[in-house]
Amino acid sequence: MSAEGLGCPGLTESRLRVLAALVEARGAVSEAARIIGVTKQYVYEVLAKLRREGVRLRAYPYLSALGRVYAVISKREPPDNGLLAFRFRVFGFDGSTYAVGVYVLPRRMAWLSARLSGELIEEVGDLLFAAPWLDLSEVRPREGDALPRPPSLDLDEEDRIILLHLYEDLMAQITKASPSVSKSRLSYHYRFHVRRILQALVDYHPRLLHCEPLLFAEVQAAETWLAALLRARQVYAVMPKAGGGGAYALLSGRDAYSLVRSLAEARERGLLPLAWRLRGYVDLEGCVKPRIPSALAQAGLRTP
């Protein structure tokens, strides 16, 4: 798959490599430059060009740091109750249509899980975004590969301000997040609170979830392989199931048949010890993009 296959204007192979390195480095420009062997200035120049073309790099918290995370699959549209982090509609290959909502419940509000309504309510480990670089057939676990396990964060007002500021632009200056908070205080909260729970999210399009079709899938795999999948360019996001052994995934694929064939061929050659079930296409426009849940953004809820 070429970088141009993503359908984003100006997203060449070299620019895609920069984005992938930034996601892998969780937004750290120096580390991203080291990964691909370029200067920091080059990374900043690429980001500036992509920003002018509508591509955004956002900071997004590991939801598991803020509470317990649930996926709700329902024929009805899951409600936006202030705890909704992500929602998308799926046109199933079996002719069904349903919606998937991802919610984060602060730990002191975990009892609310009983009030989530849907045909399937499942606790997931997190909502994790991929660094889109390697082809699926090239993905292999690295020594020490594991899914992220961020520390729990008790959100306070400064943390909330920084999260919202960096969600708009991961490269934004921390010290400009709020004129009413001192620069030193903002810097302290970023270094010792917020930085530990951030991942990088590529927002490919101002209106759409992605620039080419996405497929909703279930995958059965060991944790090391789920972690390795986060380096695959055909993967947009992974939601590991809390019980282990599998995950929900959003896969980038213009042609579902070709994707299934390539997965089957790789599995036959022993390159991918994974079991896939493709469930349907994602409605790229009728969705709520990944966001910081409004209840957390507005109230700075604390999690004991």
RAUR-V471081 format. One record per residue. RES is the residue in three letters. OMEGA is omega in radians with two decimals (999 if undefined). D_FIRST is the distance of its C-alpha to the first C-alpha in Angstrom with 1 decimal. Layout:
BEGIN
res-><RES,RES>
omega-><OMEGA,OMEGA>
d_first-><D_FIRST,D_FIRST>
END
This chain:
BEGIN
res-><MET,SER,ALA,GLU,GLY,LEU,GLY,CYS,PRO,GLY,LEU,THR,GLU,SER,ARG,LEU,ARG,VAL,LEU,ALA,ALA,LEU,VAL,GLU,ALA,ARG,GLY,ALA,VAL,SER,GLU,ALA,ALA,ARG,ILE,ILE,GLY,VAL,THR,LYS,GLN,TYR,VAL,TYR,GLU,VAL,LEU,ALA,LYS,LEU,ARG,ARG,GLU,GLY,VAL,ARG,LEU,ARG,ALA,TYR,PRO,TYR,LEU,SER,ALA,LEU,GLY,ARG,VAL,TYR,ALA,VAL,ILE,SER,LYS,ARG,GLU,PRO,PRO,ASP,ASN,GLY,LEU,LEU,ALA,PHE,ARG,PHE,ARG,VAL,PHE,GLY,PHE,ASP,GLY,SER,THR,TYR,ALA,VAL,GLY,VAL,TYR,VAL,LEU,PRO,ARG,ARG,MET,ALA,TRP,LEU,SER,ALA,ARG,LEU,SER,GLY,GLU,LEU,ILE,GLU,GLU,VAL,GLY,ASP,LEU,LEU,PHE,ALA,ALA,PRO,TRP,LEU,ASP,LEU,SER,GLU,VAL,ARG,PRO,ARG,GLU,GLY,ASP,ALA,LEU,PRO,ARG,PRO,PRO,SER,LEU,ASP,LEU,ASP,GLU,GLU,ASP,ARG,ILE,ILE,LEU,LEU,HIS,LEU,TYR,GLU,ASP,LEU,MET,ALA,GLN,ILE,THR,LYS,ALA,SER,PRO,SER,VAL,SER,LYS,SER,ARG,LEU,SER,TYR,HIS,TYR,ARG,PHE,HIS,VAL,ARG,ARG,ILE,LEU,GLN,ALA,LEU,VAL,ASP,TYR,HIS,PRO,ARG,LEU,LEU,HIS,CYS,GLU,PRO,LEU,LEU,PHE,ALA,GLU,VAL,GLN,ALA,ALA,GLU,THR,TRP,LEU,ALA,ALA,LEU,LEU,ARG,ALA,ARG,GLN,VAL,TYR,ALA,VAL,MET,PRO,LYS,ALA,GLY,GLY,GLY,GLY,ALA,TYR,ALA,LEU,LEU,SER,GLY,ARG,ASP,ALA,TYR,SER,LEU,VAL,ARG,SER,LEU,ALA,GLU,ALA,ARG,GLU,ARG,GLY,LEU,LEU,PRO,LEU,ALA,TRP,ARG,LEU,ARG,GLY,TYR,VAL,ASP,LEU,GLU,GLY,CYS,VAL,LYS,PRO,ARG,ILE,PRO,SER,ALA,LEU,ALA,GLN,ALA,GLY,LEU,ARG,THR,PRO>
omega-><3.12,3.09,3.13,3.13,3.11,3.05,3.13,3.12,3.05,-3.12,-3.14,-3.13,-3.11,3.11,3.08,3.12,3.11,3.12,-3.14,3.13,3.11,3.08,3.14,-3.13,3.13,3.03,3.14,-3.03,-3.13,-3.14,3.11,3.11,3.13,-3.10,-3.06,3.04,3.08,3.12,3.07,-3.14,3.11,3.13,3.13,-3.14,3.11,3.14,-3.14,3.12,3.14,3.13,3.12,-3.11,3.02,3.10,-3.13,2.99,-3.08,2.93,-3.14,-3.09,2.87,-3.07,-3.13,3.06,-3.07,-3.13,3.11,-2.99,-3.11,2.97,3.13,3.12,-2.98,3.02,3.03,-3.12,3.12,-3.03,3.00,-3.03,-3.11,3.13,-3.14,3.12,-3.02,3.09,3.09,3.13,-3.12,2.99,-2.99,3.09,3.10,3.12,-3.14,3.02,-3.13,-3.12,3.08,3.08,3.09,-3.07,3.00,-3.12,3.05,-2.97,3.12,3.10,-3.07,3.12,3.14,-3.14,3.12,-3.11,3.06,-3.03,3.10,3.11,3.11,3.06,-3.04,3.07,3.10,-3.08,-3.08,2.98,-2.99,-3.09,-3.03,2.97,-2.89,-3.12,-3.07,2.97,-3.12,-3.11,-3.12,-3.06,3.04,3.04,3.03,3.07,3.14,3.12,3.09,3.07,-3.14,3.05,-3.07,3.07,3.05,-3.12,2.97,-3.08,2.93,-3.01,-3.14,3.10,-3.13,3.13,-3.12,3.13,-3.13,-3.13,-3.09,3.04,3.11,-3.14,-3.10,-3.11,-3.11,3.12,-3.13,-3.03,3.10,-3.10,-3.13,3.12,-3.09,3.13,-3.08,3.14,-3.11,3.13,3.09,3.13,3.14,-3.10,3.09,-3.05,-2.98,3.11,-2.91,-3.05,-3.06,-3.03,-3.06,2.89,-3.13,-3.12,3.05,3.07,-2.94,-2.99,-3.12,-3.04,-3.06,3.09,-3.12,-3.11,3.01,-3.05,3.04,3.09,3.04,-3.03,2.92,-3.14,3.04,-3.09,3.03,-3.09,-3.12,3.12,3.04,3.09,3.13,-3.14,-3.14,3.04,-3.08,-3.12,3.07,-3.11,3.05,-3.11,3.11,3.05,-3.12,3.10,-3.03,-3.13,-3.14,3.04,-3.11,-3.09,2.83,-3.11,2.97,-3.06,3.09,-3.12,3.12,-3.08,-3.09,-3.11,-3.14,3.12,3.12,-3.12,-3.13,3.09,-3.14,-3.14,3.12,3.13,3.12,3.14,3.13,-3.08,-3.10,3.11,-3.08,3.01,-3.07,2.94,3.11,-3.00,3.13,3.11,3.12,3.02,-3.03,-3.11,-3.11,-3.08,2.91,-3.09,3.07,-3.07,3.02,-3.09,-3.01,3.12,3.10,-3.11,-3.06,-2.98,-3.09,-3.08,3.13,-3.13,-3.09,999>
d_first-><0.0,3.8,6.6,8.3,6.3,8.6,11.4,13.6,15.8,15.8,12.9,11.9,10.3,13.9,14.8,12.1,13.5,16.9,16.2,14.9,18.0,20.3,19.3,19.8,23.1,24.1,24.6,26.7,26.0,27.9,25.9,22.5,23.7,24.9,21.7,19.8,23.0,23.7,26.6,27.2,27.9,24.5,23.0,25.6,24.9,21.1,22.1,24.8,22.6,20.1,23.3,24.6,21.5,21.8,19.6,21.8,22.0,24.5,26.5,26.6,29.1,28.6,30.3,32.0,33.9,35.5,36.4,35.4,32.2,32.1,29.7,31.5,30.3,32.5,33.1,34.7,33.1,33.7,36.1,35.5,38.4,37.7,35.9,32.7,29.6,26.8,26.9,24.5,25.1,23.5,23.8,24.1,23.2,27.0,28.1,29.1,28.4,28.8,28.2,27.2,29.1,28.9,32.3,33.8,37.5,39.5,41.2,44.6,43.3,41.7,44.3,42.5,39.9,42.6,42.4,38.7,38.5,35.9,35.5,33.6,34.2,32.6,32.8,29.5,29.2,27.3,24.4,21.8,18.8,15.7,14.8,11.0,10.1,9.7,7.5,10.0,11.2,12.2,14.0,17.8,20.8,22.7,26.4,27.8,24.7,26.1,25.5,27.2,30.8,32.1,35.8,37.5,38.5,41.6,40.6,43.2,43.5,42.1,39.0,38.4,38.8,36.3,33.7,33.9,33.9,30.7,28.9,29.3,28.0,27.3,28.5,31.8,35.0,36.5,40.0,39.5,38.6,42.2,45.3,47.6,46.3,47.0,44.3,45.4,45.2,41.7,40.6,42.3,40.7,37.2,37.7,39.5,38.3,35.1,32.9,33.0,31.4,28.6,24.8,22.4,20.7,18.2,19.5,16.8,19.2,23.0,23.4,20.4,19.2,15.5,13.8,12.0,13.4,14.2,15.6,18.7,19.1,21.5,20.8,23.5,23.2,25.3,25.3,23.9,20.7,20.6,20.9,18.1,15.7,16.3,14.2,11.0,8.4,8.4,12.1,14.1,17.6,19.7,23.4,25.1,28.1,31.3,32.7,30.0,27.8,25.2,23.4,22.1,18.5,16.4,12.8,10.1,9.3,10.0,11.1,13.3,14.2,10.9,10.4,14.1,13.9,11.3,13.5,16.6,15.7,15.0,18.2,20.2,19.5,20.7,17.7,17.5,21.1,20.2,21.4,19.4,20.9,18.8,21.5,20.4,18.6,19.5,21.5,19.9,23.1,25.8,25.3,27.0,24.4,24.9,28.2,31.3,33.6,36.4,39.2,38.1,37.4,40.9,43.1,41.7,42.5,43.5,42.4,45.1>
END
